Structure formats: C-alpha cells, structure tokens
C-alpha cells in the first residue's frame, strides 16, 4: 500500500502539546497503528486521567511510547539481548515488548504488575511529539484514544467523536489516517528463562518475523502471562452487535435475515448480496487492517440491527485482523439465529 499524503501539525502545535503533557494533561496523537491518548508515563496522576477518561479498569496496563534512541535501561530492568535485537530490527514500528519494569517507573502504567510494555512508534507526528516532550527522554503512556472496549480510532475525527470538546483531552494532533490500522504486536520477553518469548497480541509484525530476529518462535499466551493492552475477550467492539460469517454462508445468511425483516450492515471483501449498508475492503491482510476500524465505525452509524463481517481466511498473515474481529464479535455467538427466530415469533 503506497502511503497517502498526511497532514502535519506545525512545530508550534507539537511544542504546545508537549507542554500540556508536561503539565499533566492528556493529548491524543497519531501513531502508525491507531491514535493514542497520551500522558506523562512518570506522572501517576496524569496516567490516572487516562484511566478515568477511557473508563479503563485500573489493573489493565497501558503501553509506554518512547522516542527513537531512548534508553531502554531507564524504563526496564534485566533487559535480555533479544529485546535489543528486536528493537534494532523493528523500532520505530508496531512492536511492543513486555519487559521487567525498572524500579523508578510508576506501577500506574503497568496495572500494578512488575512488567512494563514499551514501544517506539513510527509515525512522524508521534516521533516529533516524543522528541519535543522532555527533550526526547520522557515516555508517553498511551492506550488507544477511545472509550474502553470500543473501536479504536484511526483518525483525529474518531478521537473527537469519542471525547468531544469537553476538555477531557487537552489537544488532538492530526496526522491523517493511521497506515497500519490495528494495534501493535505485543511480545512478552519478561520470562524468557522459563517460558521463552510469548506472543500476547498479534499484529502487523508476525511471529515468523520475530523468530527470524531472535532465533526463537513466540509461544501462545499462557495463564500466567502478564496482562497486556487489548487482550480481553471482548474488545474493539462497536455498539451494534457484530457477527462473523464464513464467505460461503454469507448469501444464505443475508437472505434469511432479510426475510426476517432485519436491517443489515455488511463488511466484506468478496462479492455479496446488497444490504442496508455495506463496505467492501481490499482483499489483503494489510488492506483490511488499514480500513477495519474506520469501516466498523462507519457501519455502526448506519442504524443497522447487526453488522455482518465476512470472516477472513485463517493463517499467519491474517492473525492480527482475525484476533480483532473475534474480540469485536465476542458474546454475539448465536445472534444471527436469535434475530431470525425472534422474527418468526412475531
């Protein structure tokens, strides 16, 4: 996908946003994955404002964003060589590493755990903001800039839709639409001796790419893995219920729901019957990821009874997209049958 021109805030806007952050305020800013809601990671009161604004559970950790060339040793303890190898290979970029938290870093960013999630974003606006904040030596705690559990924002407009102009967010820096479109890959390196690397959240950087750098394939999450951002069973969800349907079953499912008088919104990437609202995405993992959240938000505003999503193929390349869609549709198992059955009773 060739990048499209992005609006760039003026340096004065970036400097003003950095000053707000230094004063303990919240600032929304673009990254290559999604927009983040940032606060000074070393200021527990500022981090608490993130949790309050999002309605986020206090034990759900946030990711700390660092400027290029940041001192990992300031933020993490017992840093394994594999962490430095991955940082050299993928930073700036959409990879978060879970490491042991340095004693000087407040537990507020970790949900009370002894680990911390760190990443260096690649978006030029995020980089400029991190370089302006504390002379490039600070860190920004920055989960996605939306209410907890909702669809992540990939444009400044999405952030404004979430938080309005009520003063909760001191500034929103507009960097255009996020290029990757889904959150960063999260790999746990805090228990290498006992568990090896563990893939806590799939994303744009796949397990094979990580294994190629460190010579170890990441394992699946285990019960004792650290809590990490965006890994709850229900997440990334629009207000309208979401149902995943295999491509082969899509025409029959749409016909049954239409017959039941249901108003459908459809997110798909192959040919499909007409519905009340529909959005067709490019049939590639990168294309779907880039447009996924904006598409879910658009269809959520269509006043449909249900958002049907054509299930992507299985496989490593689609792992990140499938992970987000499974969480968005969590709890809606049986909803298609329920909507059809309810219509037959009336």
Buried (B, 14 or more C-beta within 10 A) or exposed (E): EEEEEBEBBEEEBBBBBBBBBBEBBBBBBBBBBBBBBBBBBBBBEBBBBBBEBBEBEEEBBBBBBBBBEBEBEEBBBEBBEBBEBBBEBBBBBBBBBBBBBBEEBBBBBBBEBEBBBBBBBBBBBBBBBBBBBBEBBBBBBBBBBBEBBBBBBBBBBBBBBBBEEEEBBBBBBBBBBBBBBBBBBBBBBBBBEEBBBBBBBBBBBBBEBBEEBBEEEBBEBEEEBBBBBBBBEEBBBBEBBBBBBEBEEBEEBBEBBBEBEBBBBBBBBEEBBEBBBBBBBEEBBBBBBBBBBBBBBBBBBBEBBBBBBBBBEEEEBBBBBBBBBBBBBBEBEEBBEEBBEEBEEE
